[in-house]
Amino acid sequence: MDRGTESKEFVDLLLACRSGDLDRVDQLVSLGINVDRWDNSPLILASLCGHEDVVRFLLERGAVCDRDTFEGERCVYGALNDSIRDLLLSYDITKAVDVTQPFAAHISSLVPEAKVVTADILVNGEKLHKFMLSARGVLKNISLVESIPSITTKIVNYVYQKPQTGFERINLEELLSVAVSLDLTDFAEMVREYRAATTPISRSKVMRNFQLEMSRLALKDMSQFTEDQIFAHALVKDTPELSVQEKLDMMTGKCFPDVILTVPHKDGGHWFVPSHRAILVRSEYFETMFRSNFSEASIFNDLVSENGIIDRNRLIEDPDLIPVIPVTAASNSNLLRILIEFLYYDNSTFVYFESLDVLSMADALLIDRLKNMASVVLSSDGDNPRIPVYDILRAGWDTRINRLETYAARVIANRLEEYINEPDFEDVVLESAERIENRHDTDTIDLIDDIRFYLTKKFHITNYEGYDVFFKDVVKDDPALYRDYTEQLAWIDDLLARLGLDA
């Protein structure tokens, strides 16, 4: 992200923190924006405006509220309510914040025991994954790690984003030597800083800064691994099947896949992508698949060795065992790429015209966070969306995303003169009425209620803080404005009458 883009995105982050738009905050932070910039302005704004969920999110993403600093004191004592103030005061600034992030939380959950058996290498009793060790640059010298059991846990914690503790109980010189030998430059520098720190407070700060930096480095490593070892070894074929040799070719190298995903390629043919169950289970859909009695799960149940890890040698000996899984929720290779980038390193960057398909895919694969990201993109196109507003509205209904329903209602209200006589508008009003189970004749209709609400905003019948303005004052101050407002309400009443609806 260049400096100009970062500045614009940071301003957008400040606005989202002020308004309490958690999904938008999540999307912007996932782009790599530093939440500590400008004296923790995002945290201060969220605290001042009373958005506790945003405050909690920012704290979990590395924002610091240290009462010993001016900014921290300002944040605490400017909090809108006691609940937020208590949250700020109780949050431990030495906490390993990265393990609360979605990516790091999942990676750290893979050891010691994951929900699905996916480990394929044993290192001093630790059940690990060759692809993770490869991605983090450790596998090439794994024998060195095995030769010094006392530091194995520290290296494992580095690879899997787990909190680093207990440094005072190990030989730091030995750990530093191993880190240097493994070319783990940042890890080695942290050990040096920790060794040089002389007080518990200074050591805590070293550890906290290290955890934050390691989270960013892990995302970078996984991004590079995804490009160099996953997409680089993907294959496009005219036929929908892979030969034994093609499967075997995917198994060799530094990728170490245990499944292969396939979708139609955007330019024709079929795209086959080597993948890892350990990452795919971030999706509840894939987790259910690999924990069930489906063939994709039973294959691996038979491959678990006596020491509790997957026997990769059997996959290499018989590549036909490797499942090739069609991802029907991803209609083409572009969507599968977006899915893989999100699952492997939390990337949620996609263009506006892909957002509707991403939303549908994320809903089918039960990935709520990606759904929310897609809804943010879909609802960011102002009052003249390039995707038909009716498609956005129906997508909101289908995926249960209220943000899209209210966005569509606002667009329609702000341009009601264009929509009121369209047959498609009549259709969505009828659909909205039918969505109410056991609806009575006089029940309200959600879409109509939302449109009426946004008409009050459009004509300033209520202000943006939601306090009513007496109609008599509106009539007195701007009778033409009030006349236009009542006229558009009448349009809606006439439409409901034509449709035989009372709302």
C-alpha positions in Angstrom: 0.0 0.0 0.0 1.6 3.3 -1.1 1.6 6.4 1.2 -1.2 8.2 -0.6 -3.5 5.2 -0.5 -2.6 4.5 3.1 -3.5 8.1 4.1 -6.9 7.8 2.4 -7.6 4.4 3.9 -6.5 5.7 7.4 -9.0 8.6 7.1 -11.7 6.0 6.2 -10.7 4.0 9.3 -11.1 7.1 11.5 -14.6 7.7 10.0 -15.6 4.1 10.5 -14.4 4.1 14.1 -16.3 7.3 14.7 -19.5 5.9 13.3 -19.1 2.4 14.8 -19.0 0.5 11.5 -17.2 -2.6 12.8 -17.3 -4.5 9.4 -15.7 -1.5 7.7 -13.1 -1.2 10.4 -12.3 -4.9 10.1 -12.0 -4.6 6.3 -9.6 -1.6 6.5 -7.4 -3.1 9.3 -7.1 -6.3 7.2 -5.4 -4.2 4.5 -2.5 -3.7 6.9 -3.3 -0.3 8.3 -1.4 0.3 11.6 -4.1 0.9 14.3 -1.4 2.6 16.5 -0.8 5.4 14.0 -1.4 9.1 15.0 -1.4 8.5 18.7 -4.0 5.8 18.6 -6.6 8.1 17.1 -8.8 5.2 15.9 -9.1 3.8 19.5 -9.7 7.3 20.9 -12.5 8.0 18.4 -14.2 4.7 19.0 -13.9 5.2 22.8 -15.2 8.8 22.7 -18.2 7.8 20.5 -19.2 4.8 22.6 -18.6 1.9 20.2 -17.5 -0.8 22.6 -17.3 -3.5 19.9 -15.0 -1.4 17.8 -12.9 -0.6 20.9 -12.5 -4.3 21.7 -11.7 -5.1 18.1 -8.9 -2.4 18.0 -7.4 -3.6 21.2 -7.3 -7.2 19.9 -5.6 -5.9 16.8 -2.8 -4.2 18.7 -4.0 -0.8 19.7 -2.5 0.2 23.0 -4.2 2.1 25.8 -1.3 2.7 28.3 -2.4 5.0 31.2 1.2 6.0 31.7 1.0 8.0 28.4 -1.0 11.2 27.6 -2.8 9.4 24.7 -3.7 6.5 27.0 -5.0 8.7 29.7 -7.0 10.7 27.2 -8.5 7.5 25.8 -9.5 6.1 29.2 -11.0 9.3 30.7 -12.7 10.3 27.5 -14.6 7.0 27.2 -18.3 7.5 26.7 -19.3 5.0 29.4 -18.1 3.0 32.2 -18.2 -0.3 30.3 -15.7 1.0 27.7 -13.5 2.5 30.4 -13.4 -0.8 32.3 -12.5 -2.6 29.1 -9.6 -0.2 28.4 -8.4 -0.4 32.0 -8.6 -4.2 32.2 -6.9 -4.9 28.9 -3.3 -6.1 29.5 -1.0 -4.2 27.2 1.5 -7.1 27.3 -1.2 -9.5 26.0 -0.2 -11.4 22.9 -2.8 -9.6 20.8 -2.1 -11.4 17.6 -3.6 -14.7 18.8 -7.0 -13.0 18.9 -6.8 -12.2 15.2 -8.7 -14.6 12.9 -5.6 -15.8 11.0 -3.3 -16.1 14.0 -6.1 -17.7 16.1 -6.6 -20.4 13.6 -2.9 -21.1 13.0 -2.2 -21.3 16.7 -5.1 -23.7 17.1 -3.3 -26.3 14.9 -1.0 -27.3 17.7 -0.9 -29.3 19.9 -4.2 -30.9 18.8 -6.4 -29.6 16.0 -10.1 -30.5 15.5 -9.1 -32.5 12.4 -5.9 -34.6 12.2 -3.7 -32.7 9.7 -0.2 -32.9 11.1 2.3 -34.8 9.1 5.6 -34.5 10.9 6.7 -35.2 14.5 9.4 -32.9 15.9 10.5 -33.7 19.5 7.0 -34.9 20.3 5.3 -31.9 18.6 2.7 -32.8 15.9 3.5 -30.2 13.2 2.8 -29.5 9.5 5.5 -29.7 6.8 3.8 -26.9 4.8 3.8 -24.5 7.7 7.4 -25.2 8.5 8.2 -24.7 4.9 6.3 -21.5 4.6 8.0 -20.0 7.7 11.5 -21.0 6.6 12.2 -23.7 9.3 11.8 -27.0 7.5 15.1 -26.8 5.6 17.0 -27.0 8.9 14.5 -28.9 11.0 17.2 -31.3 12.1 18.9 -28.4 13.9 15.6 -27.8 15.8 15.3 -31.5 16.7 18.9 -31.5 18.0 18.1 -29.0 20.8 14.8 -30.1 22.4 14.9 -27.2 24.9 14.2 -24.6 22.2 11.8 -26.6 20.1 8.7 -25.0 21.7 10.0 -21.5 21.0 10.5 -22.2 17.3 7.1 -23.9 17.2 5.5 -20.8 18.8 7.2 -18.7 16.2 5.9 -20.8 13.3 2.3 -21.1 14.7 1.8 -17.6 16.1 1.5 -18.8 19.7 2.5 -16.4 22.5 6.2 -16.5 23.5 6.7 -16.9 27.2 9.2 -18.4 29.6 12.3 -16.9 28.0 13.9 -16.5 31.4 14.0 -20.3 31.8 16.0 -21.2 28.7 19.4 -20.6 27.3 19.1 -17.4 25.2 22.5 -17.8 23.6 21.4 -21.3 22.3 18.1 -19.9 21.1 19.8 -17.0 19.3 22.3 -19.3 17.6 19.5 -21.5 16.3 17.5 -18.4 15.1 20.5 -17.1 13.2 21.2 -20.6 11.7 17.6 -20.7 10.5 17.9 -17.2 9.0 15.0 -16.0 11.2 16.4 -12.5 11.3 13.5 -10.8 13.2 13.3 -13.6 15.7 17.0 -13.4 16.3 16.8 -9.6 16.8 14.0 -10.0 19.3 16.1 -12.5 21.3 18.9 -9.9 21.3 16.6 -7.1 22.5 15.1 -9.4 25.2 18.6 -10.3 26.4 19.6 -6.7 26.6 16.4 -5.7 28.5 17.1 -5.3 32.2 13.6 -4.9 33.8 10.4 -6.9 33.7 8.6 -3.9 32.1 11.1 -3.5 29.3 11.1 -7.2 28.6 7.3 -7.2 28.4 7.4 -4.4 25.9 10.0 -6.4 23.8 7.7 -9.4 23.8 4.6 -7.4 22.9 6.3 -5.6 20.0 7.7 -8.9 18.8 4.2 -10.6 18.8 2.8 -7.8 16.7 5.7 -7.9 14.3 5.6 -11.7 14.1 2.0 -11.5 13.1 2.7 -9.2 10.2 5.7 -11.3 9.2 3.6 -14.5 9.3 1.0 -13.0 7.0 3.9 -12.0 4.6 5.4 -15.5 4.7 2.0 -17.1 4.0 1.3 -14.7 1.2 4.6 -15.6 -0.4 4.0 -19.3 0.1 0.6 -19.1 -1.5 2.0 -17.5 -4.6 5.2 -19.5 -4.9 4.1 -22.9 -3.8 0.3 -23.1 -4.3 -0.7 -21.0 -7.3 2.7 -21.6 -9.0 1.9 -25.4 -8.9 -1.7 -25.1 -9.9 -2.6 -26.7 -13.2 -5.1 -25.9 -16.0 -6.4 -28.8 -18.0 -9.1 -29.4 -20.7 -10.2 -32.5 -18.9 -11.8 -32.6 -15.4 -9.4 -35.2 -14.0 -5.7 -35.4 -13.1 -3.4 -38.2 -13.9 -1.5 -40.1 -11.3 1.7 -38.4 -12.4 0.1 -34.9 -12.2 -1.0 -35.6 -8.7 2.5 -36.9 -7.8 4.1 -33.7 -9.3 1.9 -31.6 -7.0 3.0 -33.7 -4.0 6.7 -33.0 -4.5 8.5 -29.7 -3.8 7.9 -27.4 -0.9 4.1 -27.2 -1.0 3.2 -30.5 0.8 -0.6 -30.5 -0.1 -3.0 -33.1 1.1 -6.0 -32.2 -1.0 -6.5 -30.6 -4.5 -9.3 -28.1 -5.2 -10.8 -27.7 -8.6 -13.1 -25.2 -10.4 -13.7 -24.1 -14.0 -11.0 -21.8 -15.2 -12.0 -18.3 -16.2 -10.4 -18.8 -19.7 -11.8 -22.3 -20.2 -10.9 -25.8 -19.0 -10.4 -26.8 -15.3 -8.1 -25.4 -12.7 -6.5 -27.7 -10.1 -5.0 -26.1 -7.0 -2.9 -27.9 -4.3 -4.2 -27.1 -0.9 -4.1 -28.0 2.8 -6.9 -29.2 5.0 -5.3 -27.5 8.0 -6.1 -24.1 6.4 -9.4 -25.0 4.6 -11.0 -25.9 7.9 -11.2 -22.2 8.7 -14.4 -22.6 6.7 -17.1 -24.4 8.6 -18.1 -26.1 5.4 -14.7 -27.7 4.9 -14.4 -28.5 8.6 -17.7 -30.4 8.5 -16.5 -32.2 5.3 -13.2 -33.3 6.9 -14.8 -34.3 10.2 -17.7 -36.3 8.8 -18.2 -39.7 7.3 -17.7 -38.3 3.7 -15.1 -40.0 1.6 -12.8 -36.9 1.9 -12.6 -37.5 5.6 -12.5 -41.3 5.7 -9.4 -41.4 3.4 -7.4 -39.5 6.0 -8.7 -41.5 8.9 -7.0 -44.5 7.3 -3.8 -42.6 6.9 -3.2 -41.7 10.5 -0.1 -43.5 11.8 0.5 -44.9 15.3 2.1 -41.6 16.5 -1.1 -39.6 15.5 0.1 -37.9 12.3 -0.7 -38.4 8.6 1.6 -40.8 6.8 2.5 -38.7 3.7 4.5 -41.6 2.3 1.3 -43.5 1.6 0.0 -40.5 -0.3 3.1 -40.5 -2.4 3.0 -44.2 -2.9 -0.6 -44.1 -4.0 -1.5 -40.6 -5.4 -5.0 -41.7 -6.2 -5.7 -41.4 -2.5 -5.4 -37.6 -2.7 -8.9 -36.2 -2.9 -9.7 -33.8 -5.8 -12.6 -31.6 -4.4 -14.8 -29.5 -6.7 -15.6 -26.2 -5.0 -19.0 -25.7 -6.4 -19.5 -22.5 -4.4 -16.7 -20.9 -6.4 -17.9 -20.6 -10.0 -14.5 -19.8 -11.5 -10.8 -19.6 -10.9 -10.9 -15.9 -9.9 -13.3 -16.7 -7.0 -11.2 -19.7 -5.9 -8.1 -17.5 -5.8 -10.0 -15.0 -3.6 -11.0 -17.8 -1.3 -7.5 -19.2 -1.0 -5.9 -15.8 -0.4 -8.4 -15.1 2.4 -8.0 -18.5 4.1 -4.2 -18.6 3.9 -3.4 -15.0 4.8 -6.6 -13.0 5.5 -6.4 -11.1 2.2 -9.8 -9.7 1.4 -9.0 -7.5 -1.6 -11.3 -7.9 -4.5 -13.0 -5.5 -7.0 -16.6 -4.2 -6.7 -18.0 -6.4 -9.5 -16.7 -9.5 -7.8 -18.3 -8.7 -4.4 -21.7 -10.2 -5.2 -20.2 -13.6 -6.2 -17.8 -13.4 -3.2 -20.7 -12.9 -0.9 -22.6 -15.9 -2.3 -19.5 -18.1 -2.1 -18.7 -17.0 1.5 -22.3 -17.7 2.5 -22.3 -21.2 0.9 -18.9 -22.0 2.6 -20.0 -20.6 6.0 -17.3 -17.9 6.2 -19.0 -15.1 8.0 -16.1 -12.7 8.0 -15.6 -12.9 4.3 -19.4 -12.3 3.9 -19.1 -9.2 6.0 -16.1 -8.0 3.9 -18.1 -8.5 0.7 -21.1 -6.6 2.1 -18.9 -3.7 2.9 -17.7 -3.5 -0.7 -21.2 -3.9 -2.1 -22.6 -1.1 0.0 -19.7 1.3 -0.7 -21.0 2.5 -4.1 -23.1 5.5 -3.1 -26.6 6.2 -4.2 -26.1 5.0 -7.8 -24.7 1.5 -7.5 -23.2 -0.1 -10.6 -24.8 -3.4 -9.5 -28.6 -3.3 -9.7 -30.0 -2.3 -6.4 -32.6 -5.1 -6.5 -29.8 -7.7 -6.9 -28.1 -6.2 -3.8 -31.3 -6.3 -1.8 -32.0 -9.9 -2.7 -28.5 -10.8 -1.9 -29.0 -9.3 1.5 -32.1 -11.3 2.0 -30.5 -14.6 0.8 -27.4 -14.2 3.0 -29.0 -12.6 6.0 -26.9 -9.5 5.8 -28.9 -6.6 7.2 -26.3 -4.1 6.0 -27.3 -4.7 2.4 -31.0 -4.5 3.1 -30.7 -1.1 4.7 -28.3 0.1 2.0 -30.7 -0.9 -0.8 -33.6 0.8 1.1 -31.5 4.0 1.4 -30.6 4.0 -2.3 -34.3 3.5 -3.3 -35.5 6.2 -0.9 -33.0 8.7 -2.2 -34.0 8.1 -5.8 -37.6 7.1 -5.2 -38.9 9.1 -8.2 -36.9 6.7 -10.5 -37.9 3.5 -8.8 -41.5 4.0 -7.8 -43.1 3.0 -11.1 -40.7 0.2 -12.0 -42.2 -3.3 -12.2 -39.1 -4.6 -10.5 -39.8 -2.4 -7.5 -43.3 -3.8 -7.2 -41.8 -7.3 -7.3 -39.4 -6.6 -4.4 -42.1 -5.0 -2.3 -44.2 -8.1 -2.8 -41.2 -10.3 -2.0 -40.5 -8.3 1.2 -44.2 -8.8 2.3 -44.0 -12.5 1.6 -40.9 -12.8 3.8 -42.9 -12.3 6.9 -44.1 -15.7 8.1 -47.8 -15.8 8.8 -48.1 -12.1 7.9 -51.4 -10.5 8.8 -53.0 -8.0 6.5 -52.0 -4.9 8.5 -48.4 -6.1 9.5 -45.6 -3.8 8.5 -43.2 -4.6 5.6 -39.5 -4.3 6.4 -38.5 -2.8 3.0 -41.3 -0.2 3.2 -40.5 0.7 6.8 -36.8 1.2 5.8 -37.7 3.3 2.8 -40.0 5.5 4.9 -37.2 5.9 7.5 -34.7 7.0 4.9 -37.2 9.4 3.4 -37.2 11.2 6.7 -33.4 11.5 6.4 -33.7 12.6 2.8 -36.1 15.4 3.7 -34.5 16.2 7.1 -37.6 15.3 9.0 -35.2 13.7 11.5 -31.6 14.7 11.9 -28.7 12.2 11.8 -28.7 11.8 15.6 -32.3 10.5 15.3 -34.1 13.1 17.3 -37.5 14.0 15.8 -38.2 17.5 14.5 -41.7 18.6 15.0 -43.6 18.6 11.7 -45.1 22.0 12.4 -41.6 23.5 12.5 -40.7 21.8 9.1 -43.9 23.2 7.6 -43.2 26.6 9.0 -39.5 26.7 8.0 -39.7 24.9 4.6 -43.2 24.1 3.5 -42.0 23.0 0.0 -39.7 20.4 1.6 -42.5 19.0 3.7 -44.8 18.9 0.7 -42.3 16.9 -1.3 -41.9 14.5 1.7 -45.6 13.9 2.0 -45.9 13.5 -1.7 -43.3 10.7 -1.8 -45.0 9.0 1.2 -48.2 9.1 -0.9 -46.5 7.4 -3.8 -45.7 4.5 -1.5 -49.3 4.4 -0.1 -50.6 4.3 -3.7 -48.2 1.5 -4.6 -49.3 -0.5 -1.6 -52.9 0.0 -2.5 -52.3 -1.2 -6.1 -50.6 -4.3 -4.7 -53.4 -4.9 -2.3 -51.1 -4.5 0.7 -51.8 -2.7 4.0 -48.6 -1.7 5.7 
